[in-house]
Amino acid sequence: GQSLEQPSEVTAVEGAIVQINCTYQTSGFYGLSWYQQHDGGAPTFLSYNALDGLEETGRFSSFLSRSDSYGYLLLQELQMKDSASYFCAVNTDKLIFGTGTRLQVFP
Amino acid sequence: EAQVTQNPRYLITVTGKKLTVTCSQNMNHEYMSWYRQDPGLGLRQIYYSMNVEVTDKGDVPEGYKVSRKEKRNFPLILESPSPNQTSLYFCASSPGQNTDTQYFGPGTRLTVL
């Protein structure tokens, strides 16, 4: 079946850099997406990789390697407001989400 | 304002009492879908629709029905709700299934007693 694995929790301090990894077992997908979800809120789109390589959007970057079945989200210059859950997802006809990584940013 | 709306936002009901959760988008998106979110399980897709009158099962379709009679609306129907359908439900839309951004509604918290 199709599955995506992420670490369940990551902690970091303000100003630091954190990388959230996503490994998957699927094939034939259009791309890899990343979503952010604050407690009590809806998921919001962060980044998308249709091709291998790095995509940069401000403080957030995302990477995909199809040959390694691996991607990551890189968050730089962490702020307290970045404390949230982060989900990777593969885009096929369905959208399959990972179980999410809870990021806690400390002062 | 471009948005996805869901109603109701909160619902407590009893086993077996049919209910419908509405979803509407004003972005002329072709692709719409429903997800449920449970602790430790992330977001799981229930049903999706690539266009009007076209619907397909996601990963957890049992106990749910959907319809897509108009482009903007994609209601989720629980004919006979059971306690294991207690969950947080999200509707989402996007221009197409292979495009990057899914726009999520605010969520509906459903409790089935």
Interface residues (C-beta under 8 A of the other chain):
Chain A: Y30 G31 S33 Y35 G41 A42 P43 T44 F45 Y48 A50 F87 A89 N91 T92 D93 K94 L95 I96 F97 G98 T99 G100
Chain B: S33 Y35 G40 L41 G42 L43 R44 Q45 Y48 M50 D56 G58 D59 F90 A92 Q97 N98 T99 D100 T101 Q102 Y103 F104 G105 P106 G107
